[in-house]
Amino acid sequence: MKKLITLMFIFFSLSSTAKASDLTQFDFPLLIGDWYWFSPDQHDNPKAENPYKAINISFTSEYRFKVKLLKRDGSVEEAEGVYDLDENTLVLSDDYGDTQHHEYQLNHNQLMLKGALFTKILPSDLSGAWQSDEIGGGDVDDRVSNLDLLLRPDFLFSVRVQGKEGESVTHRGVYFLEDDHLVLIYRGGQQDSQFELDADTLTLTNTQFGMQAVLKRQVP
C-alpha cells in the first residue's frame, strides 16, 4: 500500500503546500451548472395553469445566473443577474433591480426551487467509462500504469488508479463542470483538472500536479 501513496498524491492529494484553484474553494459547488425544469403538460395551451413549458437556469462560480423561460406560445423570456445563497435560501437579483428570495434544496443533480424540481443536465458527451491510453507529466510516478474513470450522467463518478505491480486505489464521489474544468469531489478532498474532449478521446491536464492523462472511451 505504501507505493499507492505516490499514485494518490498525483491524482487526489490536497497537499498543504499546493494552492487550490478557485473552483475547489467555492462554497456551494454542486449548484454550478445548467438546470432544467419541464412541465408535465407540454401542450401549447395558453390557458394552462402554468404558462411555461420549460425553464433553464444556469449558475456560475462568479455568482452569476441566467434564466430562460419557454412559454407555451413559443416565446422565450430571459433574465440574468447575480445570486447569493446560504444553506436554506437562494437570492436572485436580476440586472433590472428585481430581487427574489427562494427556499431551496440541493443535491448533486437535483434542485428543488419554489416547488419545482430542476435536474442538472450534462452539457458535454462526457458520460461513460474511460480508460487511460497515456499517462505522463513531470511529477507522475513511473509506477502508475492505468487510470479508469467512470462519469455517470447523474454527476456521480468513480475512479481507480492502478500501479504496475497490480495495486490499486478507488475513489467515488460527485463531479461538476464549468467551462473546460472537470472537478471531482470525494471524501477528503477535491481535484480540479482541465479537460478536452475530442470524439472518443478525453484529455485531462492538471498543472498543479504536473499530470496529463489521455483516456479512451470504453464501449460497453
N, C-alpha and C positions, 0 to 999 in steps of 0.2 A: 504493500500500500504506500510505502514511502515514495516510490517512483511516481505515484499519481499526484503528489504534491505539486510537482512542476507542471503536469498536464492541467490541473485545475487552476493553477495560478494564471496560466496563459488565457484560459477561456472563461474563468469565473471568479477571479480574485477581485477583492476590493481592498487592495493594499493601502495601508495608511500613507504611503509615500506617493500614491497615484492620485492625480487630480480628477475627480469625477466630472463628467460633462453636465451641461445644464439639464438635459433630459432626465438623467438619473437623480437629479436633485429636485425635480418637480414634485410638489406635494400631492397632487391628485393625478397620477399618470394614466390611470385607467379611463379617464374622461377624454383624453386626446383621441381624435379620430372622427369618422363620419358615422352619424347615427340616423336611422331611418324608421319612420312610422308609416304604416299603410292601413288605410281604413278597410275594415272587413267588407264594407259595401263599396265596390268600385264602379257602380253605375253612375252615369253622367246625369244625375238628378239634382238640379239646382235647389229643389225643395227638401233635400235630405237634411236630417237633423245636424249632421256635421258637414260644413261646407267644403272640407278638404278631403282629397283622395290620398294624399301623401305629404309627408313633411320630412325634410332633411336638415339636420343641424350638424355643423362641424365645429370642433373646438381645437385650438392650437395651444402650444405651450407658452405662447406670448400673451395669453389671456384674451385672445380674440375669438369671436364666434361669427358664423354666418348661418342664416336660416333661409330655406326656400320652401314655400308652401304651394303645392299644386292644387288649385281649386277645381271643382267639378266641371266648370265651363272651359277648362283647359288653360286658363290664365295662371300666371305664377306671381306670387308676392315674394319679395326678397327684403332682407334686412341684415345688417351686420353691426358689430359694436364690440364692447368689452364685457367680460364677465368676471365675477368673483364668486367664491363659494367657501363654505365651511363643511362640517360633517353632515349637516342637515339641509342647508338652504343654498340654492343656486340663484345668483342675482345676474340678470341680463340687462345691460344698459346699451341701447342702440345709439347710433350716431346722430339720431334726431332728438335725443334727450329723454326718450321714454325708458322707464325702468320697471322691470318685473321681478318679483320675488317668488320662487317656486320651491316647495319641498321636493326632494328627490331621493331616490335610492339607486345605487350604482354597483355593478359588479363588472367582471372582465368583458362581457359582451351584451349586457342589457342595462338600460337606463329607464327608470320609471319617473316620468316628469308630468306633473299636472294630470295624473290619471291615465296617461298614455304610455304604452310600453314601446320604447325605441330599441332597435337592435343595431349593434355595430357591424358594419359591412367592410370586408377586406377589400381595399382599393386595387391591389395588385394580385396577380395569379401566383401568390407565394405559398398557398396551402399545399400540403403534400409531404412526402418523405424525400429527404435529401441526403446524399452520401458524398463524403469528400472524395474528390479526384486528385486534388493537390492541396497540401498544407505547407506554408512556408512563412518566412519572416525572420528578421534578425534575432528575435527573442524567443522563437519557438524551439522547444527542446526536440532533438532528433529522435527521441523515443516515442513521440506522438505519431501514430500510424493511421488513425481513422477518426472521423467525426461524423456521427449520424444525427440528423436534425429532423424532427417531425413538427411541422407547423400546421395546426388544425384551423379550419375556417372559423371556429368559435373563439380564437385567440388563446388557446391553450397550446403549450409546446412541451416536448421532451427532447433532450439531447444527451448523447452518450459519447464520451471521449475515451478512445481506446489506445493502449500502448502496444509497442511491437512485441512485448512478451505476453500479451493476452490480458493484462489487467485493464479494468475499465471503471469509469465512474459515470453515473447517470443523474441528471437533474431534471426536474419538472417544474412548470410554473405557468405564468401568463406572459403574453407579449403585446406590444403595441408598436405602431408605425407612425413616423412623422417625416414627410419628405423622403429622403433616402436613408433614414435611420431606422434600424430594427433594434428594439430594446427588449431584452429578456429579463423578466422579473422572477426570481426564485427565492427560496428560503435562504436568507443570509446575504442577499445582495442583488445587484443589477448589472447587466452587461449591455453597453451601447456600441453597436457596430454599424458602419455604413454598408449598404448593400447595393448591388447592381444585378438586375435580372435581365437575362438575355435568352429568350426561349426557355430551354430546359437546363440552363446553367445559372447558378446563383453564386455570386462572389461576395464574400464578407471580408471587410477590412476593418481592423482595429488598430489605429495608430498608437493608442495608449499602451498596448501590449506588443506592438511590432508584429502583428499577425495578419496573414491573408490566407483565406481558405476558399478554394473553388469547389463547389458542390454540384452534383448532377442529380436531376430529378429521378426518383426510382419509380418505375412503372409497376402498379400492383399486379 
